């Protein structure tokens, strides 16, 4: 398993700017709750799933099943 940033630098910059504006909370989520703090609970749960491969909700991180 490997976690990496989205290869699209424009997406990464946009999401990181949003994270900075929202104090580290996912810019794609409306609620400012601990579960939405980056790296969000949804993606942490997806990381824990051995079958899941793909992007987090905001497309910042990608979980690959290969190293």
Secondary structure, 3 states (H helix, E strand, C coil): CEEEECCCHHHHHHHHHHHHHCCCECCCCCCCCHHHECCCHHHHHHHHCCCCCEECCCCCEEEECCC
